[in-house]
Amino acid sequence: MSTDTDIEGEPYEWPESKWREIVGRARAGRDLTPAAWPDGARCAVALSFDADHDTIPLRDGLKSPMLISQGHYGSRRGVPRIRAILEREQIAATFFYPAVSAMLYPDEVRGVVHDGHEIGIHSWIHERNNLLPYKVERELSYRAAEKLAEISGRDPVGMRTASWDFSPNTLEIIREMGLLYDSSLMADDEPYELLLNDQPTGIVELPPEWIRDDAAYLVMDRFSALRPYTAPSAVEEIFTAEFDEAWEEGGLFLLTMHPDVIGHRSRIGILRRLIAHMKARGGCWFATHAHVAQWCKDKGGILSPAP
């Protein structure tokens, strides 16, 4: 268990041991980019959808039906549109659910699993891990995993922290839970092994990035300064450029989307056209995060057994 309560003074006053301890809590280790992807594919494509639904206002203690209705849209319209595209294209993806979202929409979760997609852990109620004591974060993580397993019928093997809020204790909890992978940290474009206090954990990191997240460009909050500032066509251009470079390098293209964001009529075409572009280039292995993580763990050279 880690705590920052013992940090005193300004950062420029800290001893070397203190800042080394901080940066060592979840550090990038061995590069796990495999020499080859399955069936000789040029590029691995991991599409993911964070099904936050109603949990953002609930997390903040807000009771506004208007705010909750924005999340409800993700389940009511966004997810069906996404599932239809994935079914038509025969692509498996990963859906990360806060447990409360899964409890509100259990039939949706079971339908996603029936389609052949993966269910990953995405908090209990989209809580902010960095505001939680160790014991609370641990209890919520375990409770979320158990609830997702109960509803989906499958034990989740990976986690994406809510808002990628990774506390000093999160990696320790993930390791204790025995998970295969995390997808919250951003030290690379390619998969890598996570280190905890400079020690290999055997946990695969599948790095996301705000650049490859629809919410960073398209979210609206009328009570704050947060406004969509990028046209859907520009978002599509950015995502396409990110994929093209991953394809050229023979690496991983991981994209994060939200049903209540990408699922709108003016935006769902981004996903549809991006998939068409990727298929036109050819040589893409479309896979769930779990399949990518397992392939990298088996083929990417982790020598240290998971504790």
Backbone bond lengths (Angstrom), bond angles and torsions (degrees), N, CA, C in turn:
res aa  C-N    CA-C-N  psi(-1)  N-CA   C-N-CA  omega(-1)  CA-C   N-CA-C  phi
1 M - - - 1.468 - - 1.521 109.38 -
2 S 1.319 115.30 133.52 1.463 120.72 -179.72 1.518 110.28 -111.56
3 T 1.310 116.00 151.02 1.458 121.01 176.54 1.516 108.93 -145.93
4 D 1.324 115.94 146.86 1.454 120.77 177.97 1.524 112.09 -102.01
5 T 1.330 117.24 7.72 1.463 119.66 -175.73 1.524 112.03 -68.26
6 D 1.354 117.16 -18.01 1.445 119.45 -178.23 1.527 112.63 -90.65
7 I 1.340 117.02 1.16 1.459 120.26 179.59 1.518 108.86 -81.29
8 E 1.313 116.22 118.43 1.448 121.13 -179.53 1.517 109.86 -123.64
9 G 1.324 115.54 154.42 1.445 120.29 177.72 1.514 112.52 79.85
10 E 1.317 114.91 179.72 1.456 121.05 179.91 1.530 110.11 -79.16
11 P 1.347 117.19 152.63 1.464 119.03 -179.62 1.522 113.55 -53.81
12 Y 1.334 117.45 -34.58 1.466 118.10 -179.74 1.529 112.21 -71.00
13 E 1.334 116.21 -8.80 1.461 120.20 177.71 1.521 112.66 -96.76
14 W 1.333 117.10 -9.48 1.461 119.62 -176.76 1.525 111.19 -66.27
15 P 1.324 116.71 144.45 1.460 119.44 172.23 1.528 109.74 -71.85
16 E 1.302 115.71 159.02 1.469 120.58 -179.08 1.517 111.73 -55.34
17 S 1.318 117.75 -37.05 1.465 120.97 -178.40 1.528 111.52 -60.62
18 K 1.351 116.07 -32.95 1.461 119.39 -177.50 1.523 110.95 -71.70
19 W 1.334 118.49 -49.62 1.457 116.99 -178.08 1.524 112.26 -72.34
20 R 1.318 117.84 -25.86 1.472 119.08 173.62 1.532 110.69 -68.10
21 E 1.325 116.42 -37.11 1.459 120.33 176.81 1.529 110.76 -62.76
22 I 1.317 116.88 -42.83 1.464 121.25 -177.72 1.528 111.07 -64.59
23 V 1.324 116.76 -48.66 1.472 118.67 -177.03 1.520 112.04 -73.23
24 G 1.332 117.55 -14.96 1.452 120.43 -178.14 1.517 115.10 -88.98
25 R 1.326 117.15 -0.77 1.467 119.07 -173.75 1.520 113.54 -72.19
26 A 1.310 117.99 -24.09 1.468 121.52 175.21 1.515 106.58 -160.76
27 R 1.319 115.51 85.19 1.464 121.23 -171.33 1.525 110.25 -109.48
28 A 1.324 115.40 152.15 1.456 120.51 177.46 1.518 110.19 -73.54
29 G 1.310 115.35 129.12 1.455 121.25 178.22 1.516 111.32 -111.12
30 R 1.301 115.79 -131.63 1.462 122.51 -175.13 1.524 112.48 -56.95
31 D 1.317 116.59 133.03 1.460 122.52 173.19 1.526 108.20 -68.49
32 L 1.319 116.62 125.55 1.465 120.86 -176.68 1.523 113.18 -107.80
33 T 1.333 117.53 16.93 1.454 119.15 174.94 1.521 108.16 -61.51
34 P 1.331 118.31 119.48 1.474 119.11 -177.44 1.521 111.45 -74.10
35 A 1.313 115.50 159.24 1.466 120.13 177.08 1.518 111.12 -65.79
36 A 1.322 116.39 -28.04 1.464 120.71 179.60 1.515 109.40 -151.08
37 W 1.331 115.62 147.59 1.453 121.30 173.43 1.527 109.47 -91.95
38 P 1.316 119.49 164.52 1.467 121.36 -177.40 1.526 112.83 -54.59
39 D 1.321 114.92 141.65 1.469 123.04 175.82 1.524 112.57 57.27
40 G 1.325 116.01 28.75 1.450 120.11 176.28 1.516 114.82 71.42
41 A 1.338 117.64 21.01 1.466 120.75 -179.72 1.522 110.98 -63.30
42 R 1.312 115.80 147.99 1.461 122.02 -179.85 1.532 111.40 -80.24
43 C 1.342 116.91 -32.13 1.460 121.87 -171.29 1.523 109.28 -146.68
44 A 1.340 116.58 142.24 1.462 121.41 173.22 1.524 108.72 -97.31
45 V 1.320 116.22 133.44 1.462 122.00 179.83 1.525 108.40 -118.64
46 A 1.332 116.60 119.56 1.462 122.72 179.96 1.526 108.41 -119.48
47 L 1.322 116.10 100.64 1.458 121.34 177.98 1.522 109.15 -88.87
48 S 1.328 116.67 136.28 1.460 119.62 -179.52 1.518 110.30 -137.48
49 F 1.340 114.29 151.47 1.455 122.25 -177.77 1.524 108.45 -133.43
50 D 1.327 116.12 119.29 1.462 121.42 177.90 1.529 107.91 -89.83
51 A 1.320 115.77 104.00 1.466 121.83 -174.32 1.528 109.76 -86.67
52 D 1.323 115.95 67.96 1.466 120.93 -176.89 1.523 111.88 -68.12
53 H 1.317 116.72 -36.46 1.464 123.07 178.53 1.534 111.27 50.19
54 D 1.321 118.33 -123.73 1.466 121.84 -172.01 1.530 114.14 -78.91
55 T 1.337 118.73 -4.13 1.463 119.85 -164.69 1.528 114.71 -75.82
56 I 1.330 119.36 -21.96 1.469 118.63 -176.87 1.531 111.10 -63.46
57 P 1.332 119.71 -53.92 1.465 117.82 176.73 1.524 112.74 -65.14
58 L 1.333 117.37 -36.05 1.465 119.35 179.53 1.522 111.13 -61.57
59 R 1.325 116.34 -41.80 1.467 120.14 178.19 1.522 111.53 -57.12
60 D 1.325 115.81 -38.60 1.458 120.35 -177.70 1.524 113.12 -86.75
61 G 1.333 116.99 6.38 1.452 120.37 178.65 1.509 113.62 73.64
62 L 1.328 117.67 19.86 1.459 122.06 -178.52 1.528 110.43 -90.95
63 K 1.322 116.32 138.99 1.464 121.05 -174.72 1.525 112.83 -113.90
64 S 1.317 117.02 10.08 1.455 121.46 -176.58 1.520 111.97 -65.20
65 P 1.332 119.53 119.84 1.460 120.64 175.22 1.526 112.68 -58.53
66 M 1.329 117.18 -31.06 1.459 119.02 178.06 1.522 111.37 -62.80
67 L 1.326 116.49 -48.87 1.454 120.12 -179.46 1.528 111.11 -63.36
68 I 1.312 116.59 -42.24 1.465 120.15 -180.00 1.525 110.53 -65.90
69 S 1.331 116.86 -33.93 1.465 119.63 -179.14 1.524 111.47 -64.73
70 Q 1.335 117.95 -29.72 1.465 120.07 177.21 1.522 110.67 -62.77
71 G 1.326 116.78 -40.44 1.454 119.85 176.60 1.516 112.36 -70.90
72 H 1.344 115.48 -36.86 1.462 120.17 178.88 1.522 110.56 -59.87
73 Y 1.337 116.31 -33.62 1.461 120.33 178.39 1.530 111.05 -57.16
74 G 1.333 116.82 -37.09 1.454 120.24 -179.65 1.510 112.60 -59.17
75 S 1.329 116.82 -39.25 1.456 120.67 177.90 1.516 111.65 -78.10
76 R 1.321 116.05 -41.98 1.467 121.14 -172.86 1.529 112.95 -71.16
77 R 1.331 117.23 -40.23 1.465 120.71 -176.90 1.528 113.29 -121.50
78 G 1.339 116.28 -41.30 1.456 118.72 -174.41 1.510 114.11 -63.01
79 V 1.329 116.46 -53.75 1.466 119.87 -177.62 1.529 112.13 -61.14
80 P 1.340 120.29 -45.44 1.470 118.28 177.18 1.530 113.32 -57.92
81 R 1.325 117.81 -39.80 1.465 119.65 178.29 1.526 111.22 -65.21
82 I 1.314 115.78 -42.37 1.467 120.25 179.37 1.523 110.38 -64.52
83 R 1.316 116.95 -47.79 1.462 120.00 -179.82 1.519 111.97 -60.02
84 A 1.317 116.85 -37.57 1.458 119.93 -179.88 1.524 110.98 -64.31
85 I 1.329 116.76 -42.50 1.465 120.23 178.66 1.524 110.57 -64.40
86 L 1.316 116.61 -47.37 1.459 120.19 -178.42 1.530 111.51 -63.09
87 E 1.326 116.44 -38.20 1.469 119.34 178.45 1.524 110.45 -66.54
88 R 1.312 116.57 -43.97 1.466 119.75 -179.16 1.530 111.04 -63.40
89 E 1.337 116.13 -38.66 1.461 120.47 -177.64 1.526 112.74 -87.59
90 Q 1.346 116.54 -5.74 1.467 121.57 -179.31 1.531 111.09 56.42
91 I 1.335 114.23 52.81 1.455 122.30 -179.78 1.521 109.32 -118.32
92 A 1.328 116.33 132.60 1.464 121.75 174.64 1.528 108.89 -93.62
93 A 1.317 116.46 137.11 1.461 122.10 -178.04 1.522 109.73 -133.14
94 T 1.328 115.69 178.82 1.467 121.75 178.66 1.521 108.96 -118.41
95 F 1.334 115.24 131.27 1.455 122.40 177.10 1.526 107.86 -112.81
96 F 1.328 116.52 118.30 1.461 121.70 177.86 1.528 108.91 -95.79
97 Y 1.334 115.47 122.75 1.464 121.21 -176.12 1.527 111.87 -117.28
98 P 1.334 118.29 127.25 1.458 118.09 158.83 1.529 108.15 -60.79
99 A 1.315 117.27 143.45 1.462 119.41 -177.03 1.527 111.96 -58.52
100 V 1.327 117.09 -36.39 1.462 119.90 179.80 1.527 110.79 -64.46
101 S 1.322 118.63 -38.04 1.462 121.05 174.65 1.522 110.81 -60.25
102 A 1.324 115.90 -44.65 1.465 120.00 -179.82 1.528 110.99 -63.86
103 M 1.320 117.11 -36.62 1.460 120.76 179.15 1.527 111.21 -70.06
104 L 1.331 116.76 -34.23 1.462 120.27 178.18 1.526 111.81 -72.85
105 Y 1.334 116.96 -31.46 1.471 121.30 -175.15 1.531 110.56 -131.54
106 P 1.334 118.31 60.03 1.473 120.23 -176.06 1.525 113.29 -63.77
107 D 1.328 118.02 -35.25 1.469 119.48 179.08 1.525 110.83 -65.42
108 E 1.314 116.20 -35.30 1.466 119.48 176.11 1.524 110.41 -61.66
109 V 1.323 117.33 -46.66 1.465 121.23 -179.62 1.523 110.26 -59.79
110 R 1.328 115.86 -46.18 1.464 118.66 -179.57 1.527 111.40 -64.63
111 G 1.343 117.30 -34.55 1.452 120.57 176.51 1.520 112.07 -66.62
112 V 1.316 116.54 -40.25 1.460 120.83 177.62 1.526 110.58 -61.87
113 V 1.327 116.26 -43.07 1.464 120.37 177.72 1.524 110.61 -64.57
114 H 1.315 117.03 -41.79 1.467 121.48 179.12 1.524 111.00 -59.57
115 D 1.339 117.01 -32.48 1.458 121.52 179.03 1.521 112.83 -72.62
116 G 1.335 116.77 -10.58 1.458 120.30 179.94 1.508 114.95 98.90
117 H 1.340 117.31 14.46 1.455 120.94 -178.77 1.524 110.96 -94.78
118 E 1.319 114.98 162.95 1.461 122.33 179.93 1.526 110.18 -93.25
119 I 1.341 115.93 145.05 1.462 122.60 172.44 1.519 108.61 -108.38
120 G 1.342 116.83 124.08 1.450 121.16 179.39 1.524 111.57 -116.16
121 I 1.322 115.71 161.39 1.466 122.89 -178.83 1.529 109.53 -77.50
122 H 1.333 115.30 134.29 1.473 120.33 179.48 1.520 109.92 -141.93
123 S 1.342 115.47 45.66 1.466 122.23 176.60 1.528 111.36 87.97
124 W 1.327 115.44 -179.24 1.466 121.78 174.36 1.530 109.85 -90.52
125 I 1.340 117.69 -57.43 1.464 121.22 -179.06 1.531 109.56 -134.83
126 H 1.322 115.49 35.68 1.461 123.56 -178.73 1.521 111.12 64.06
127 E 1.341 116.05 35.09 1.458 120.94 -179.78 1.524 111.48 -67.09
128 R 1.326 115.33 158.74 1.458 121.98 177.87 1.525 108.79 -92.91
129 N 1.313 116.07 109.61 1.467 120.33 -174.18 1.520 113.54 -60.07
130 N 1.333 116.68 -35.83 1.461 118.49 -176.14 1.522 113.52 -69.04
131 L 1.321 116.81 -10.22 1.469 120.55 176.70 1.521 112.19 -97.16
132 L 1.341 117.25 -0.60 1.459 120.87 -172.71 1.523 112.32 -104.28
133 P 1.336 118.07 141.28 1.460 120.31 168.20 1.529 109.94 -63.83
134 Y 1.303 115.88 155.76 1.463 121.53 -178.04 1.527 112.29 -51.44
135 K 1.321 117.61 -49.04 1.462 120.45 -175.35 1.527 111.77 -64.37
136 V 1.317 117.00 -35.85 1.462 120.36 179.20 1.528 110.43 -69.68
137 E 1.331 116.68 -46.51 1.470 119.69 178.42 1.522 111.03 -59.47
138 R 1.318 116.34 -43.11 1.471 120.67 -179.89 1.526 110.97 -62.83
139 E 1.317 116.53 -46.19 1.464 120.26 -178.08 1.516 111.00 -63.55
140 L 1.333 117.77 -41.73 1.454 120.67 -179.87 1.526 111.54 -67.78
141 S 1.326 117.38 -36.63 1.465 120.86 178.98 1.516 111.02 -64.64
142 Y 1.310 116.76 -45.82 1.465 120.28 178.54 1.525 110.75 -65.71
143 R 1.332 116.63 -42.98 1.458 120.19 -179.38 1.525 111.13 -62.46
144 A 1.334 116.52 -40.62 1.461 120.51 178.73 1.525 111.00 -63.49
145 A 1.333 116.50 -44.59 1.465 120.13 -179.92 1.531 110.99 -61.25
146 E 1.316 116.43 -42.01 1.466 120.56 -179.75 1.525 111.28 -65.66
147 K 1.321 117.22 -41.06 1.461 120.19 -179.03 1.530 110.90 -68.37
148 L 1.321 117.92 -40.65 1.459 120.25 177.72 1.527 111.14 -63.88
149 A 1.330 116.78 -39.90 1.454 119.92 177.77 1.526 110.92 -64.10
150 E 1.316 116.04 -40.96 1.474 120.89 179.78 1.524 110.92 -62.36
151 I 1.317 117.59 -43.54 1.465 120.98 -175.58 1.523 111.73 -78.58
152 S 1.337 116.68 -42.84 1.468 120.13 -174.46 1.512 113.67 -84.96
153 G 1.339 115.94 -22.10 1.461 119.45 -176.94 1.518 113.26 83.62
154 R 1.343 117.04 7.84 1.459 121.09 -179.22 1.523 109.75 -138.12
155 D 1.317 116.44 140.91 1.458 120.12 176.95 1.525 109.61 -74.94
156 P 1.318 119.02 123.83 1.466 120.08 177.38 1.519 110.52 -67.59
157 V 1.330 115.99 145.44 1.468 120.93 -178.10 1.525 112.10 -116.22
158 G 1.335 117.08 -2.23 1.457 119.43 -178.18 1.504 112.25 -141.25
159 M 1.324 115.90 159.84 1.459 122.25 -178.68 1.523 110.18 -132.31
160 R 1.322 114.87 142.58 1.462 122.56 163.78 1.522 106.03 -126.11
161 T 1.312 117.62 116.76 1.454 119.65 -178.36 1.528 110.12 -66.96
162 A 1.309 116.59 149.35 1.457 121.59 179.81 1.519 109.70 -61.70
163 S 1.324 115.93 129.17 1.469 122.06 -177.66 1.524 112.28 56.96
164 W 1.342 116.41 19.95 1.469 121.81 -177.63 1.524 110.62 55.61
165 D 1.329 116.17 34.39 1.461 122.60 179.99 1.523 107.77 -87.51
166 F 1.312 116.39 97.30 1.457 124.22 -172.03 1.519 108.52 -106.44
167 S 1.316 117.20 107.88 1.461 120.55 -175.34 1.528 110.43 -79.33
168 P 1.336 117.56 170.41 1.465 119.65 175.64 1.525 113.20 -60.87
169 N 1.332 118.10 -15.32 1.465 121.62 -178.15 1.523 113.71 -103.46
170 T 1.322 117.99 -8.45 1.465 120.26 -170.57 1.520 112.56 -61.63
171 L 1.322 117.91 -45.67 1.463 119.46 -177.56 1.522 111.40 -63.20
172 E 1.301 116.30 -39.54 1.468 119.80 177.57 1.533 110.34 -59.86
173 I 1.324 116.97 -39.97 1.464 121.05 179.40 1.520 110.51 -68.99
174 I 1.327 117.56 -43.45 1.471 120.94 178.58 1.524 110.66 -59.29
175 R 1.320 116.32 -42.54 1.472 119.47 179.27 1.523 110.80 -64.72
176 E 1.310 116.39 -42.49 1.465 119.46 179.35 1.524 111.32 -63.24
177 M 1.331 116.99 -33.83 1.456 120.59 179.55 1.528 112.78 -74.15
178 G 1.321 117.00 -12.34 1.454 120.85 178.48 1.517 113.97 73.64
179 L 1.330 117.45 30.77 1.452 120.29 -177.82 1.528 110.84 -77.26
180 L 1.315 115.07 153.39 1.459 122.01 178.94 1.519 111.88 -75.20
181 Y 1.349 116.50 -41.26 1.459 118.82 -172.62 1.515 111.46 -149.01
182 D 1.331 113.60 163.73 1.457 123.84 168.61 1.521 107.59 -124.15
183 S 1.347 116.10 155.23 1.461 120.04 175.11 1.524 108.66 -140.74
184 S 1.336 115.87 66.69 1.466 121.51 -175.75 1.520 113.42 -134.97
185 L 1.322 118.21 -18.01 1.464 121.97 -171.12 1.528 111.11 -108.38
186 M 1.318 116.59 161.14 1.464 120.19 -163.11 1.521 114.09 -131.87
187 A 1.329 117.61 38.62 1.464 120.13 -175.28 1.519 113.60 -82.66
188 D 1.335 118.24 -5.59 1.457 119.74 -174.61 1.522 108.76 -159.40
189 D 1.330 115.75 171.92 1.461 120.80 168.23 1.516 110.72 -88.34
190 E 1.339 115.62 -27.28 1.456 121.96 -172.76 1.535 111.11 -105.53
191 P 1.323 116.87 161.65 1.468 120.21 178.55 1.528 111.50 -61.97
192 Y 1.331 115.06 146.03 1.458 119.53 177.00 1.528 109.50 -148.14
193 E 1.322 115.06 164.67 1.464 120.28 177.39 1.523 109.32 -87.54
194 L 1.319 115.81 138.00 1.458 120.76 178.56 1.529 111.00 -83.48
195 L 1.320 115.00 137.84 1.454 122.31 174.29 1.521 109.14 -107.24
196 L 1.312 116.11 139.38 1.459 122.46 173.75 1.515 107.69 -118.37
197 N 1.320 116.44 113.96 1.462 121.41 -175.44 1.525 110.90 54.01
198 D 1.342 114.76 43.81 1.466 124.09 177.53 1.525 113.66 69.61
199 Q 1.320 117.55 8.78 1.459 120.66 178.65 1.527 110.18 -106.95
200 P 1.338 118.35 133.70 1.465 120.99 178.89 1.522 111.07 -61.52
201 T 1.332 116.26 140.11 1.465 120.84 -179.27 1.524 113.34 -105.58
202 G 1.334 117.96 -16.82 1.458 119.93 -172.80 1.514 113.25 77.96
203 I 1.343 117.46 5.11 1.465 122.40 179.95 1.530 108.73 -95.73
204 V 1.317 115.64 131.72 1.460 121.29 179.86 1.532 109.29 -87.31
205 E 1.308 116.86 131.98 1.462 121.59 171.36 1.520 108.84 -100.30
206 L 1.342 115.77 124.12 1.458 122.35 172.70 1.525 106.18 -105.34
207 P 1.327 118.04 97.50 1.462 120.34 -166.97 1.524 114.07 -74.29
208 P 1.331 116.37 127.57 1.461 121.76 169.82 1.528 108.61 -87.54
209 E 1.310 116.44 -173.36 1.468 121.62 174.88 1.514 107.88 -164.45
210 W 1.325 116.88 146.46 1.463 119.76 177.55 1.528 111.13 -61.45
211 I 1.326 117.29 -29.86 1.463 120.73 177.93 1.523 110.42 -59.69
212 R 1.337 116.28 -34.37 1.466 121.70 -177.43 1.532 111.01 -104.82
213 D 1.324 115.65 45.22 1.463 122.58 -179.14 1.523 108.47 -137.62
214 D 1.319 117.15 123.94 1.466 120.12 -177.23 1.520 112.69 -64.02
215 A 1.332 118.23 -34.30 1.462 121.16 -175.66 1.522 112.31 -64.02
216 A 1.326 116.71 -30.15 1.462 119.74 -178.25 1.522 111.90 -62.26
217 Y 1.317 117.24 -24.03 1.460 121.36 -177.39 1.528 113.74 -106.95
218 L 1.344 117.34 -25.48 1.455 119.50 -161.45 1.526 115.75 -124.23
219 V 1.330 118.32 4.59 1.462 120.33 -177.60 1.526 110.80 -82.54
220 M 1.331 114.92 146.48 1.465 122.10 -179.44 1.529 110.31 -126.43
221 D 1.329 116.77 131.87 1.466 122.43 173.44 1.523 107.32 -135.17
222 R 1.316 116.78 108.79 1.464 119.49 -173.29 1.520 113.27 -72.65
223 F 1.337 118.20 -12.32 1.457 120.88 179.61 1.528 112.89 -95.06
224 S 1.321 116.40 4.83 1.463 119.49 179.14 1.524 108.78 -139.37
225 A 1.318 115.09 -173.12 1.461 119.92 178.71 1.524 112.03 -83.19
226 L 1.339 117.30 1.48 1.460 120.93 -177.53 1.524 110.10 -74.66
227 R 1.313 116.34 116.32 1.458 122.32 -179.41 1.526 109.11 -138.91
228 P 1.332 117.95 146.31 1.468 118.79 173.49 1.527 109.31 -59.42
229 Y 1.314 116.01 126.95 1.464 118.47 -175.76 1.523 112.60 -119.97
230 T 1.331 117.10 0.73 1.455 121.04 -176.72 1.516 109.29 -127.49
231 A 1.307 117.04 132.23 1.459 121.06 177.60 1.526 110.24 -67.58
232 P 1.330 117.91 145.76 1.462 119.59 177.48 1.522 113.27 -51.86
233 S 1.318 117.65 -36.27 1.466 119.83 179.40 1.523 111.48 -63.57
234 A 1.345 116.95 -36.01 1.458 120.25 178.06 1.522 111.28 -71.61
235 V 1.346 117.00 -37.47 1.466 120.30 176.10 1.525 109.59 -61.48
236 E 1.315 116.42 -43.99 1.462 120.82 177.92 1.530 110.47 -59.86
237 E 1.311 116.78 -40.81 1.467 120.74 179.25 1.531 111.11 -62.94
238 I 1.327 116.48 -42.03 1.469 120.65 179.04 1.526 110.55 -64.73
239 F 1.331 117.26 -48.99 1.460 120.66 -179.57 1.532 110.56 -60.29
240 T 1.322 116.44 -41.41 1.463 120.30 -179.86 1.521 110.97 -64.25
241 A 1.326 116.68 -41.88 1.463 120.18 179.02 1.522 111.15 -64.52
242 E 1.331 117.39 -39.63 1.463 120.73 176.94 1.528 110.59 -62.08
243 F 1.339 116.61 -44.00 1.462 119.39 178.00 1.527 111.47 -63.48
244 D 1.318 117.05 -46.14 1.464 120.38 -176.25 1.527 111.42 -58.16
245 E 1.327 116.94 -40.27 1.467 119.30 178.63 1.528 111.27 -69.83
246 A 1.334 117.13 -38.45 1.466 119.79 176.15 1.525 109.78 -61.53
247 W 1.322 116.59 -40.94 1.466 121.20 179.20 1.523 110.65 -64.09
248 E 1.321 116.80 -43.93 1.461 120.49 179.84 1.529 111.16 -61.88
249 E 1.334 116.23 -37.49 1.460 121.05 -178.09 1.521 113.08 -84.78
250 G 1.321 117.45 -9.20 1.462 120.27 -178.40 1.512 112.98 71.63
251 G 1.339 116.50 33.21 1.455 120.43 -173.94 1.507 114.42 -112.48
252 L 1.325 115.30 -149.35 1.467 123.51 -176.61 1.523 110.01 -105.14
253 F 1.325 115.37 134.28 1.465 121.22 170.24 1.520 107.25 -114.61
254 L 1.333 116.04 110.17 1.460 122.54 -179.19 1.523 108.24 -113.87
255 L 1.326 116.40 125.77 1.460 121.73 -176.60 1.525 109.79 -123.04
256 T 1.336 116.32 132.45 1.459 122.80 178.29 1.521 109.77 -107.73
257 M 1.341 115.68 127.03 1.458 121.30 178.66 1.520 109.75 -134.28
258 H 1.330 115.56 164.17 1.460 122.33 -179.60 1.523 108.78 -127.59
259 P 1.328 118.53 130.58 1.463 120.27 -178.11 1.518 114.23 -56.73
260 D 1.341 117.88 -32.88 1.463 119.90 -179.83 1.520 112.42 -83.05
261 V 1.331 117.50 -0.99 1.463 122.12 177.95 1.530 109.85 -111.48
262 I 1.327 116.48 -63.33 1.466 120.98 -178.45 1.526 111.59 -70.58
263 G 1.344 117.05 -19.82 1.459 121.16 -172.77 1.514 116.02 -76.24
264 H 1.325 118.58 -6.66 1.463 120.36 179.99 1.530 111.61 -74.52
265 R 1.310 115.55 157.60 1.466 121.12 -173.80 1.526 113.15 -57.04
266 S 1.305 116.65 -39.31 1.463 119.67 -177.09 1.523 112.98 -78.66
267 R 1.335 116.59 -6.71 1.463 120.28 -172.66 1.520 113.83 -119.75
268 I 1.315 118.07 -25.33 1.465 120.54 -176.39 1.527 111.00 -62.23
269 G 1.333 116.35 -26.22 1.459 119.95 177.22 1.515 113.18 -62.88
270 I 1.341 117.55 -25.98 1.464 120.62 175.82 1.522 109.40 -56.65
271 L 1.324 116.09 -48.55 1.465 120.85 -179.17 1.523 110.68 -65.48
272 R 1.309 116.82 -45.22 1.456 120.95 -177.39 1.529 111.58 -60.84
273 R 1.331 115.58 -47.45 1.466 119.57 -177.85 1.526 111.96 -72.42
274 L 1.330 116.78 -33.48 1.466 119.61 177.89 1.524 110.66 -64.12
275 I 1.320 117.11 -43.65 1.464 120.01 177.21 1.526 110.49 -61.18
276 A 1.325 116.95 -42.63 1.463 120.19 178.34 1.528 110.83 -60.23
277 H 1.325 116.26 -41.53 1.468 120.48 178.90 1.529 110.78 -63.63
278 M 1.336 116.94 -44.20 1.461 120.36 -178.61 1.523 110.80 -64.45
279 K 1.313 116.18 -41.34 1.460 118.90 179.19 1.523 111.54 -68.43
280 A 1.320 116.96 -33.63 1.463 120.11 178.51 1.528 111.19 -66.13
281 R 1.323 117.23 -35.06 1.468 120.02 177.73 1.518 110.56 -70.17
282 G 1.329 116.15 -32.93 1.455 120.32 176.48 1.512 113.20 81.67
283 G 1.317 115.67 167.66 1.454 121.20 176.07 1.505 114.64 70.78
284 C 1.326 118.11 26.36 1.463 121.48 -179.81 1.524 110.70 -102.89
285 W 1.312 115.33 133.70 1.460 122.05 171.72 1.528 107.11 -101.20
286 F 1.327 116.79 106.82 1.455 122.38 177.57 1.523 108.01 -87.33
287 A 1.325 116.62 121.50 1.463 119.01 -173.14 1.518 110.90 -148.56
288 T 1.329 115.56 160.06 1.458 120.65 173.57 1.525 109.45 -71.86
289 H 1.308 115.35 163.38 1.462 119.33 176.44 1.530 110.66 -60.35
290 A 1.316 117.03 -39.39 1.463 120.03 -179.31 1.517 111.15 -61.97
291 H 1.333 117.33 -42.51 1.464 120.21 -179.99 1.521 111.05 -66.93
292 V 1.337 117.24 -40.94 1.462 120.09 178.00 1.527 110.15 -63.62
293 A 1.331 116.91 -45.52 1.468 120.55 -178.34 1.520 111.29 -62.46
294 Q 1.316 117.01 -42.74 1.462 119.63 -178.95 1.517 111.14 -66.72
295 W 1.338 116.70 -39.86 1.455 119.98 178.44 1.537 110.38 -62.53
296 C 1.321 115.83 -43.96 1.461 119.62 179.97 1.527 111.65 -67.05
297 K 1.299 116.68 -36.26 1.459 119.31 178.95 1.527 110.89 -68.23
298 D 1.337 116.01 -37.44 1.463 120.17 -179.54 1.527 112.48 -77.64
299 K 1.341 115.80 -37.52 1.466 120.38 -171.83 1.523 113.81 -108.37
300 G 1.329 117.57 -12.48 1.455 120.15 -172.75 1.513 114.30 -92.38
301 G 1.321 118.13 -6.44 1.450 119.07 169.83 1.504 117.71 101.81
302 I 1.332 119.89 23.04 1.469 119.06 173.06 1.521 108.88 -67.89
303 L 1.308 116.82 122.49 1.455 120.94 -179.80 1.522 111.74 -100.60
304 S 1.316 116.57 -21.56 1.448 120.48 -176.00 1.527 110.60 -87.26
305 P 1.325 119.09 125.77 1.463 119.93 177.16 1.509 110.94 -69.38
306 A 1.329 116.30 146.24 1.452 119.47 175.78 1.512 109.89 -64.47
307 P 1.332 118.67 138.31 1.464 121.44 -179.62 1.513 111.62 -61.15
